Amino acid sequence: MNWRGRPLTSHEVIVQSIAATTTRTGLRVMAELDTNVYPTGVQIGDAEMASLPLTRHAFHGDWNYALHPQPCPVIPAPRAPHKPDPEWDPAFLSDPALTGMSRQQLSDLTNTLALHGDVKRGRPPRLAFPDQVLAAVLHLRAALAAEPLAVLFDSRTAMHRTLLKIRTLLKAHSIVIPPAATPPSALPALQARVRALSSDTSSTIKTTC
Protein backbone atom coordinates (compact mmCIF):
# COMPACT_ATOMS: atom_id res chain seq x y z
CA MET A 1 0.00 0.00 0.00
CA ASN A 2 2.91 2.34 0.68
CA TRP A 3 4.00 2.38 -2.94
CA ARG A 4 0.66 1.68 -4.59
CA GLY A 5 0.38 3.61 -7.84
CA ARG A 6 4.00 4.81 -7.69
CA PRO A 7 6.18 3.71 -10.64
CA LEU A 8 9.17 1.76 -9.38
CA THR A 9 11.63 3.44 -11.70
CA SER A 10 14.85 2.72 -9.78
CA HIS A 11 16.31 0.83 -6.85
CA GLU A 12 16.45 4.10 -4.92
CA VAL A 13 12.70 4.61 -5.30
CA ILE A 14 12.04 1.06 -4.09
CA VAL A 15 14.32 1.38 -1.06
CA GLN A 16 12.87 4.76 -0.10
CA SER A 17 9.32 3.44 -0.44
CA ILE A 18 10.10 0.51 1.86
CA ALA A 19 11.88 2.72 4.40
CA ALA A 20 8.92 5.14 4.52
CA THR A 21 6.54 2.43 5.75
CA THR A 22 4.90 3.08 9.13
CA THR A 23 1.97 1.71 11.12
CA ARG A 24 -0.33 3.07 13.80
CA THR A 25 1.44 0.90 16.37
CA GLY A 26 4.78 2.60 15.75
CA LEU A 27 6.56 0.41 13.22
CA ARG A 28 9.75 1.95 11.82
CA VAL A 29 11.63 0.45 8.89
CA MET A 30 15.27 0.73 7.85
CA ALA A 31 16.16 -0.31 4.30
CA GLU A 32 19.25 -0.13 2.14
CA LEU A 33 20.33 -1.59 -1.18
CA ASP A 34 22.60 -4.62 -1.08
CA THR A 35 25.09 -4.13 -3.91
CA ASN A 36 27.10 -7.29 -3.28
CA VAL A 37 27.41 -9.93 -6.00
CA TYR A 38 26.25 -13.44 -5.12
CA PRO A 39 26.75 -16.69 -7.08
CA THR A 40 23.74 -18.23 -8.77
CA GLY A 41 22.71 -21.86 -8.97
CA VAL A 42 23.64 -22.68 -5.36
CA GLN A 43 21.78 -25.77 -4.13
CA ILE A 44 20.62 -25.97 -0.49
CA GLY A 45 19.86 -29.43 0.92
CA ASP A 46 16.89 -30.34 3.12
CA ALA A 47 19.14 -30.94 6.14
CA GLU A 48 20.75 -27.50 5.85
CA MET A 49 17.35 -25.84 5.52
CA ALA A 50 16.04 -27.79 8.52
CA SER A 51 18.96 -26.63 10.70
CA LEU A 52 18.28 -22.91 10.12
CA PRO A 53 17.47 -21.21 13.45
CA LEU A 54 14.05 -19.87 12.46
CA THR A 55 11.35 -18.66 14.81
CA ARG A 56 8.10 -18.69 12.87
CA HIS A 57 5.39 -16.16 13.70
CA ALA A 58 1.96 -17.29 14.84
CA PHE A 59 0.39 -15.73 11.71
CA HIS A 60 1.40 -17.61 8.55
CA GLY A 61 4.66 -18.98 9.90
CA ASP A 62 5.59 -20.25 6.43
CA TRP A 63 5.86 -16.62 5.29
CA ASN A 64 6.64 -14.66 8.45
CA TYR A 65 9.60 -15.65 10.60
CA ALA A 66 12.76 -14.38 12.29
CA LEU A 67 16.13 -15.82 11.27
CA HIS A 68 18.54 -15.81 14.21
CA PRO A 69 22.34 -15.60 13.92
CA GLN A 70 24.27 -18.78 14.47
CA PRO A 71 27.97 -19.61 14.85
CA CYS A 72 29.96 -20.84 11.88
CA PRO A 73 29.53 -24.59 11.56
CA VAL A 74 32.42 -26.70 12.78
CA ILE A 75 33.89 -28.86 10.02
CA PRO A 76 33.95 -32.41 11.42
CA ALA A 77 37.15 -34.40 11.25
CA PRO A 78 37.12 -37.28 8.75
CA ARG A 79 35.99 -40.61 10.19
CA ALA A 80 36.96 -44.15 9.38
CA PRO A 81 34.55 -45.52 6.73
CA HIS A 82 33.05 -48.24 8.96
CA LYS A 83 33.34 -46.63 12.35
CA PRO A 84 29.85 -46.70 13.97
CA ASP A 85 28.37 -43.50 15.35
CA PRO A 86 27.95 -43.31 19.14
CA GLU A 87 24.49 -44.26 20.33
CA TRP A 88 22.17 -41.28 20.67
CA ASP A 89 20.77 -40.67 24.14
CA PRO A 90 17.48 -38.68 24.12
CA ALA A 91 18.31 -37.49 27.64
CA PHE A 92 20.93 -35.25 26.03
CA LEU A 93 18.10 -32.93 24.96
CA SER A 94 17.44 -32.01 28.60
CA ASP A 95 21.10 -31.29 29.32
CA PRO A 96 21.27 -28.18 31.55
CA ALA A 97 23.86 -26.77 29.15
CA LEU A 98 21.10 -26.63 26.54
CA THR A 99 18.05 -25.77 28.64
CA GLY A 100 19.68 -23.33 31.05
CA MET A 101 18.04 -25.05 34.01
CA SER A 102 18.55 -28.18 36.07
CA ARG A 103 16.50 -31.27 35.27
CA GLN A 104 14.58 -30.74 38.51
CA GLN A 105 13.75 -27.16 37.49
CA LEU A 106 12.63 -28.44 34.10
CA SER A 107 10.42 -31.02 35.82
CA ASP A 108 8.93 -28.33 38.08
CA LEU A 109 8.23 -26.14 35.05
CA THR A 110 6.51 -29.05 33.28
CA ASN A 111 4.32 -29.75 36.31
CA THR A 112 3.32 -26.09 36.55
CA LEU A 113 2.31 -25.87 32.90
CA ALA A 114 0.57 -29.26 33.01
CA LEU A 115 -2.05 -27.86 35.39
CA HIS A 116 -3.67 -26.09 32.43
CA GLY A 117 -1.89 -27.42 29.38
CA ASP A 118 -2.44 -31.16 29.21
CA VAL A 119 -6.15 -31.27 28.40
CA LYS A 120 -7.48 -34.81 27.98
CA ARG A 121 -9.84 -34.28 25.08
CA GLY A 122 -9.90 -35.53 21.52
CA ARG A 123 -7.03 -37.41 19.93
CA PRO A 124 -4.01 -37.81 22.26
CA PRO A 125 -0.98 -35.75 21.21
CA ARG A 126 1.83 -37.53 19.40
CA LEU A 127 4.36 -35.85 21.66
CA ALA A 128 4.17 -36.34 25.42
CA PHE A 129 3.60 -33.16 27.38
CA PRO A 130 7.07 -33.14 29.07
CA ASP A 131 8.64 -33.38 25.60
CA GLN A 132 6.42 -30.54 24.39
CA VAL A 133 7.73 -28.34 27.20
CA LEU A 134 11.32 -29.42 26.55
CA ALA A 135 10.98 -28.63 22.84
CA ALA A 136 9.67 -25.15 23.64
CA VAL A 137 12.51 -24.52 26.11
CA LEU A 138 15.08 -25.49 23.46
CA HIS A 139 13.25 -23.31 20.96
CA LEU A 140 13.40 -20.25 23.22
CA ARG A 141 16.72 -20.89 24.95
CA ALA A 142 18.87 -22.20 22.08
CA ALA A 143 16.98 -20.60 19.14
CA LEU A 144 16.19 -24.01 17.64
CA ALA A 145 13.54 -23.73 14.95
CA ALA A 146 10.49 -25.96 14.60
CA GLU A 147 11.96 -28.00 11.72
CA PRO A 148 15.06 -29.35 13.52
CA LEU A 149 13.04 -29.82 16.72
CA ALA A 150 10.52 -31.88 14.76
CA VAL A 151 13.36 -34.10 13.59
CA LEU A 152 14.89 -34.45 17.06
CA PHE A 153 11.55 -35.30 18.70
CA ASP A 154 10.25 -37.34 15.74
CA SER A 155 7.09 -35.21 15.61
CA ARG A 156 7.07 -33.68 12.15
CA THR A 157 3.42 -32.74 11.74
CA ALA A 158 2.54 -30.60 14.75
CA MET A 159 5.71 -28.95 16.09
CA HIS A 160 4.64 -25.43 15.07
CA ARG A 161 1.34 -25.85 16.97
CA THR A 162 3.16 -27.41 19.92
CA LEU A 163 5.56 -24.47 20.25
CA LEU A 164 2.73 -21.97 20.00
CA LYS A 165 0.74 -23.87 22.65
CA ILE A 166 3.61 -23.99 25.18
CA ARG A 167 4.59 -20.37 24.53
CA THR A 168 0.98 -19.39 25.25
CA LEU A 169 1.06 -21.34 28.52
CA LEU A 170 4.36 -19.73 29.52
CA LYS A 171 2.91 -16.29 28.87
CA ALA A 172 -0.22 -17.13 30.87
CA HIS A 173 1.99 -18.05 33.84
CA SER A 174 4.27 -15.01 33.33
CA ILE A 175 7.22 -17.36 32.83
CA VAL A 176 10.05 -16.10 30.64
CA ILE A 177 12.67 -18.42 29.10
CA PRO A 178 15.53 -16.05 28.25
CA PRO A 179 17.68 -16.83 25.21
CA ALA A 180 21.23 -17.95 25.89
CA ALA A 181 23.72 -15.09 25.87
CA THR A 182 26.04 -17.25 23.75
CA PRO A 183 25.20 -20.36 21.70
CA PRO A 184 25.29 -23.44 23.99
CA SER A 185 28.41 -25.55 23.52
CA ALA A 186 26.21 -28.62 23.00
CA LEU A 187 24.37 -27.02 20.04
CA PRO A 188 26.69 -28.44 17.32
CA ALA A 189 25.91 -31.96 18.55
CA LEU A 190 22.18 -31.34 18.05
CA GLN A 191 22.78 -29.91 14.59
CA ALA A 192 24.84 -32.98 13.69
CA ARG A 193 22.03 -35.21 14.95
CA VAL A 194 19.50 -33.34 12.78
CA ARG A 195 21.70 -33.73 9.71
CA ALA A 196 22.18 -37.43 10.40
CA LEU A 197 18.47 -38.11 10.85
CA SER A 198 17.53 -36.03 7.81
CA SER A 199 19.91 -37.97 5.59
CA ASP A 200 18.87 -41.35 7.00
CA THR A 201 15.12 -40.93 6.43
CA SER A 202 13.24 -41.13 3.15
CA SER A 203 10.86 -38.30 4.05
CA THR A 204 11.87 -34.70 3.54
CA ILE A 205 11.07 -31.63 5.56
CA LYS A 206 8.84 -29.14 3.83
CA THR A 207 10.53 -25.78 3.53
CA THR A 208 9.69 -22.47 1.92
CA CYS A 209 11.82 -20.50 -0.48
C-alpha positions as CSV (number, residue, x, y, z in Angstrom):
1,M,0.0,0.0,0.0
2,N,2.9,2.3,0.7
3,W,4.0,2.4,-2.9
4,R,0.7,1.7,-4.6
5,G,0.4,3.6,-7.8
6,R,4.0,4.8,-7.7
7,P,6.2,3.7,-10.6
8,L,9.2,1.8,-9.4
9,T,11.6,3.4,-11.7
10,S,14.8,2.7,-9.8
11,H,16.3,0.8,-6.9
12,E,16.4,4.1,-4.9
13,V,12.7,4.6,-5.3
14,I,12.0,1.1,-4.1
15,V,14.3,1.4,-1.1
16,Q,12.9,4.8,-0.1
17,S,9.3,3.4,-0.4
18,I,10.1,0.5,1.9
19,A,11.9,2.7,4.4
20,A,8.9,5.1,4.5
21,T,6.5,2.4,5.7
22,T,4.9,3.1,9.1
23,T,2.0,1.7,11.1
24,R,-0.3,3.1,13.8
25,T,1.4,0.9,16.4
26,G,4.8,2.6,15.8
27,L,6.6,0.4,13.2
28,R,9.8,1.9,11.8
29,V,11.6,0.5,8.9
30,M,15.3,0.7,7.9
31,A,16.2,-0.3,4.3
32,E,19.3,-0.1,2.1
33,L,20.3,-1.6,-1.2
34,D,22.6,-4.6,-1.1
35,T,25.1,-4.1,-3.9
36,N,27.1,-7.3,-3.3
37,V,27.4,-9.9,-6.0
38,Y,26.2,-13.4,-5.1
39,P,26.8,-16.7,-7.1
40,T,23.7,-18.2,-8.8
41,G,22.7,-21.9,-9.0
42,V,23.6,-22.7,-5.4
43,Q,21.8,-25.8,-4.1
44,I,20.6,-26.0,-0.5
45,G,19.9,-29.4,0.9
46,D,16.9,-30.3,3.1
47,A,19.1,-30.9,6.1
48,E,20.7,-27.5,5.9
49,M,17.4,-25.8,5.5
50,A,16.0,-27.8,8.5
51,S,19.0,-26.6,10.7
52,L,18.3,-22.9,10.1
53,P,17.5,-21.2,13.5
54,L,14.0,-19.9,12.5
55,T,11.3,-18.7,14.8
56,R,8.1,-18.7,12.9
57,H,5.4,-16.2,13.7
58,A,2.0,-17.3,14.8
59,F,0.4,-15.7,11.7
60,H,1.4,-17.6,8.5
61,G,4.7,-19.0,9.9
62,D,5.6,-20.2,6.4
63,W,5.9,-16.6,5.3
64,N,6.6,-14.7,8.5
65,Y,9.6,-15.6,10.6
66,A,12.8,-14.4,12.3
67,L,16.1,-15.8,11.3
68,H,18.5,-15.8,14.2
69,P,22.3,-15.6,13.9
70,Q,24.3,-18.8,14.5
71,P,28.0,-19.6,14.9
72,C,30.0,-20.8,11.9
73,P,29.5,-24.6,11.6
74,V,32.4,-26.7,12.8
75,I,33.9,-28.9,10.0
76,P,34.0,-32.4,11.4
77,A,37.2,-34.4,11.3
78,P,37.1,-37.3,8.7
79,R,36.0,-40.6,10.2
80,A,37.0,-44.1,9.4
81,P,34.5,-45.5,6.7
82,H,33.1,-48.2,9.0
83,K,33.3,-46.6,12.4
84,P,29.8,-46.7,14.0
85,D,28.4,-43.5,15.4
86,P,28.0,-43.3,19.1
87,E,24.5,-44.3,20.3
88,W,22.2,-41.3,20.7
89,D,20.8,-40.7,24.1
90,P,17.5,-38.7,24.1
91,A,18.3,-37.5,27.6
92,F,20.9,-35.3,26.0
93,L,18.1,-32.9,25.0
94,S,17.4,-32.0,28.6
95,D,21.1,-31.3,29.3
96,P,21.3,-28.2,31.6
97,A,23.9,-26.8,29.2
98,L,21.1,-26.6,26.5
99,T,18.0,-25.8,28.6
100,G,19.7,-23.3,31.0
101,M,18.0,-25.1,34.0
102,S,18.6,-28.2,36.1
103,R,16.5,-31.3,35.3
104,Q,14.6,-30.7,38.5
105,Q,13.8,-27.2,37.5
106,L,12.6,-28.4,34.1
107,S,10.4,-31.0,35.8
108,D,8.9,-28.3,38.1
109,L,8.2,-26.1,35.0
110,T,6.5,-29.0,33.3
111,N,4.3,-29.8,36.3
112,T,3.3,-26.1,36.5
113,L,2.3,-25.9,32.9
114,A,0.6,-29.3,33.0
115,L,-2.0,-27.9,35.4
116,H,-3.7,-26.1,32.4
117,G,-1.9,-27.4,29.4
118,D,-2.4,-31.2,29.2
119,V,-6.1,-31.3,28.4
120,K,-7.5,-34.8,28.0
121,R,-9.8,-34.3,25.1
122,G,-9.9,-35.5,21.5
123,R,-7.0,-37.4,19.9
124,P,-4.0,-37.8,22.3
125,P,-1.0,-35.7,21.2
126,R,1.8,-37.5,19.4
127,L,4.4,-35.9,21.7
128,A,4.2,-36.3,25.4
129,F,3.6,-33.2,27.4
130,P,7.1,-33.1,29.1
131,D,8.6,-33.4,25.6
132,Q,6.4,-30.5,24.4
133,V,7.7,-28.3,27.2
134,L,11.3,-29.4,26.5
135,A,11.0,-28.6,22.8
136,A,9.7,-25.2,23.6
137,V,12.5,-24.5,26.1
138,L,15.1,-25.5,23.5
139,H,13.2,-23.3,21.0
140,L,13.4,-20.2,23.2
141,R,16.7,-20.9,25.0
142,A,18.9,-22.2,22.1
143,A,17.0,-20.6,19.1
144,L,16.2,-24.0,17.6
145,A,13.5,-23.7,15.0
146,A,10.5,-26.0,14.6
147,E,12.0,-28.0,11.7
148,P,15.1,-29.4,13.5
149,L,13.0,-29.8,16.7
150,A,10.5,-31.9,14.8
151,V,13.4,-34.1,13.6
152,L,14.9,-34.4,17.1
153,F,11.6,-35.3,18.7
154,D,10.2,-37.3,15.7
155,S,7.1,-35.2,15.6
156,R,7.1,-33.7,12.2
157,T,3.4,-32.7,11.7
158,A,2.5,-30.6,14.7
159,M,5.7,-28.9,16.1
160,H,4.6,-25.4,15.1
161,R,1.3,-25.9,17.0
162,T,3.2,-27.4,19.9
163,L,5.6,-24.5,20.3
164,L,2.7,-22.0,20.0
165,K,0.7,-23.9,22.6
166,I,3.6,-24.0,25.2
167,R,4.6,-20.4,24.5
168,T,1.0,-19.4,25.2
169,L,1.1,-21.3,28.5
170,L,4.4,-19.7,29.5
171,K,2.9,-16.3,28.9
172,A,-0.2,-17.1,30.9
173,H,2.0,-18.1,33.8
174,S,4.3,-15.0,33.3
175,I,7.2,-17.4,32.8
176,V,10.1,-16.1,30.6
177,I,12.7,-18.4,29.1
178,P,15.5,-16.1,28.3
179,P,17.7,-16.8,25.2
180,A,21.2,-18.0,25.9
181,A,23.7,-15.1,25.9
182,T,26.0,-17.2,23.8
183,P,25.2,-20.4,21.7
184,P,25.3,-23.4,24.0
185,S,28.4,-25.5,23.5
186,A,26.2,-28.6,23.0
187,L,24.4,-27.0,20.0
188,P,26.7,-28.4,17.3
189,A,25.9,-32.0,18.6
190,L,22.2,-31.3,18.0
191,Q,22.8,-29.9,14.6
192,A,24.8,-33.0,13.7
193,R,22.0,-35.2,14.9
194,V,19.5,-33.3,12.8
195,R,21.7,-33.7,9.7
196,A,22.2,-37.4,10.4
197,L,18.5,-38.1,10.8
198,S,17.5,-36.0,7.8
199,S,19.9,-38.0,5.6
200,D,18.9,-41.4,7.0
201,T,15.1,-40.9,6.4
202,S,13.2,-41.1,3.2
203,S,10.9,-38.3,4.0
204,T,11.9,-34.7,3.5
205,I,11.1,-31.6,5.6
206,K,8.8,-29.1,3.8
207,T,10.5,-25.8,3.5
208,T,9.7,-22.5,1.9
209,C,11.8,-20.5,-0.5
